[in-house]
Amino acid sequence: MQQLRLFFVALQFFTRLPIPRWVGFEQDWLHHASRYFPLVGVVVGMIGAAVYGACALVLPAPVAAVLSTAATIYITGAFHEDGFADTCDGLGGGMTRERVLEIMKDSRVGAYGAIGVVCMLGTKVTALATLPLTSAIGAMLLAHPLSRLCATSLIWRMEYSRAEGKAKPLAERMSTAEFCIALLTVALAAALLLAGGLLSAQAVLAALLACVIATWWLARKFSRRIGGYTGDCLGAVQQLAEAVAYIAILATLG
């Protein structure tokens, strides 16, 4: 029951989806809820895949991809897209650690953030629309939990850069056992997709490799520029990892 409560707390924190009233809430639960971040990704991916599959029956693939992406943005409250935009603004416009953090905290979106979000969403929609229907559905079911595992890896291995912030409740360093729970979620999702024939082993491995490289690159940049991560950094990792997963899967199809 406690693990179920932690999952619902993660679902409430990362999405707009309602949770049962009996779950309750304690501040300390947020420190341990990040282990279920990839499982939240499974839920978001299933919603996105369902919208895409339903729309693709009667609409062209590009329209279905746009509507599916819009559905996942609505479900998450643009939580990760906002973090990606703030990270683009901060790293693009700040020269010092203090200035980068100041810009990232600003609610206004600058040129770097606007251009970054447009390019990111354009990449995801185009990649999904180009994939065959079954591959696009499989890609969403894999990329959403996998990209959230990538974001979780920062909590596991890096220090939080702010004294306060929207990700501060999650900023307690994850134990290896907690990270393994998150890793197991993605492994099970990948195994089911392979067993169901939605994705090939080559596609899954390509997506995994692309996400590892993207996460390593961003983590290295965050470490150099701000000495750790923030909530916006988690959103940036999730968005970039999701996009490169789609690109990698598309590349395996030639």
N, C-alpha and C positions, 0 to 999 in steps of 0.2 A: 504493500500500500504506500509506503514511503517513496519507493522508486516511481510509482505511478503519480504521486503528488509532484515529484521533481520534474517529471515529463510535462505535466500540465502547467507547472510554473514556467518552464521553458517555452511552452506553446503560447502562454499568455504574454511573456516578455517579448518574444520575437515576432508575433503575429497579432492580428486583430480577432482571431477566432475566439469564441466564448468557451469558458471552461466550467465544469460543474461547481456549484457553490460549496459542496462538501469538502473540496480540496483545501480551502483555507489558505493562509499565507503566513510565513515567517521569513524575516529578512535573511536569515542564515541559509535558507533553502536556495536562494539565488546563487550562493557561492558554489553550490554543487549541481546546479541545473544545467550548466554548460555541457555536461556529458551527453545530454539529449539534444544538443543543437543539431547534429546530423539527422536525428529522428524527426525533428521538426521539418527538416529539409525533405524528408520522405513525404510528409503530409503535404507540403507546399508543392513538391514535384508531382504528386498524384493529382492535385487540383489543376495544376497547369497542363498536365498530360490529358486529363479528362476534358478540359475546355478545348484544347487543341484537337483532340480526336473528334469531339462532337461538331466543332465548327468546320473541320476539314471535310465532313460528309456533304456539306452544302455550299462551302465557300472555297475560293482559291487558297492555296497554302500560305501565301504572304499575309492574307487577311487573318487566317486562323492563327498564324504565328504572332501577329500583333495583338489579337484578342487574348491569346494565352498568356503572353508576357504582361499585358495589362492586368489580367486576373491575378497573377502572382504578385505584382506590385501592389495591387489593392489589398490582398490578403496580408502582406507584410507591412503595409503602411509606408511603403517606399523607404523602409528603415535602412536597408543596405545601399540603395541607390543614393540616398542622402549622404551616407558615410563616404561613398566613393567620390561624390562631388566635392565634399569638404576636403578630402584627402588630396584630390587634384589641385584644388585651390591652395591648400597649405604648402604642399611640396613644390608647386609651381611658382608661388608668389613669395614664399618666405625664405630668407637667407640664413637666419639664425634659428636655433631650437625654439626660443621664446616666441619669435615671430610666426613660425610655422604653427605652433600650438594655438596662438592667438587667432590666426586666420581660420584654422580648422574649427574653432569654437564659434566663429561669427556665423549667424544664421543666414546671412546673405550669400547668394551664389555668384561667383565671379566668372570670368571668361574661361579659365581653366576648367572649372567645374562644369559649366554648361557644355563646353565642347566635349569634355570627357564623357559625360552622360549620354550625349547624342551619339557619339561614336560607339560607346559600349552597347546601348540599346540597339543601334543599327546593326552592329556585328551579331548580336544574339538573334535578332529577328531574321536577318538574312541567312544565317547559318541554319536555323530551324526550318525556314521555308525551303531551303535547298535540299535538306535531307529527305529521304523517303519517309512516308508516314510512320511506319513501325520504328524506324531508326530515330526519328524525331521524338517519338514518345519514350523510347528507351533512353535517349540522351537526356531528356528532362528528368526521368526517374533516377538517373545516375548522377547528373551534374549537380542537382540541388543538394542532396546529402553530402556528396564528395566536396563541393565547394565550402560547405559549412564545416566539414572536418578540417579543411585547410585553415579556416578562420580560427577554429578551436585550437589548432596547433600553436598559434601565437600565445594563447592563454596558458598553454602547457609549458612553453619554453621561454617566453619573454616576460619582461617586467612592464607593469602599467606605468605610463609616463606622466599622468596627472594626479594631483591630490584628490580631485573630484572629477566626475564625468558620468555620462549616461551608461558607460560600461563598467563603472566602478564596482557595482554589486557583483559583477562576474569576475573581477580582477584578481581574486584569490588564486594563487598558482594551483593549477590542476595537478593531481597526483597521476602517476603513470597508470594506475588501475582505472581511474576515471577516464583518461584518454583512451584506454583500451576498449572501454564500453562504446565510446564514440566510433572508434575504428571498426569494432565488430558490427555496428549498425551498417556502415558503408560496405563492409565485406559481404554481409548477408544480402544487401540490396543488389550488389554486383552479381552474386551467385544466382539469385533469382532471375535477373535479366539474362544471364547466360543460359540458364536452364530453359527459360521461356523462348529463347531464340530472338529476343528483341535487339540484342547487341552481340557482336562477335567478341572473342577473346582479344583480338587485335585492337578493336575499338576501345574496349575497357582499359587495356594496358596503355594505349596512346593517351587516353583522357587522364589516367593516373599520372603518367610521366609529365604531361603538360601542366597539370595542376601543381605537382611537386616543384617544377622549375619556376612557375609563376609565383608560388608562395615563398620559395627561397629568395627569389629576386626582390620581392616586396619587403620581406622580413629584414633582409640585409640593408635595404634602403631606409626602412624605419629605424633600425638600430643606429645607423650612421647619423640620420638627420635629427631624431628626437630621443634617442636612447631607449626605445621601447615601443609600445603600441598604445593606441587609444581605441575607443569604440568606433570612431570613424575608420581607423585602420582595419578593424575586423570587417566592416562593410566593404571596404575596398578590396580586401583579399577575396571575400566571397564573390563579389561581382566579377573580378578578373578571372578567378578560377572557373566560375561557371562559363564564362565566354570562351576561354581557351579549351575547356572540355568539349564544347560544341564544335569548335574549329578542329580539334584533334580527331574527333569521331568522323567529321566530314572528310578530313584528309585521308582516312583509312579506306574510304569508299572510292577514292580516285576521282 
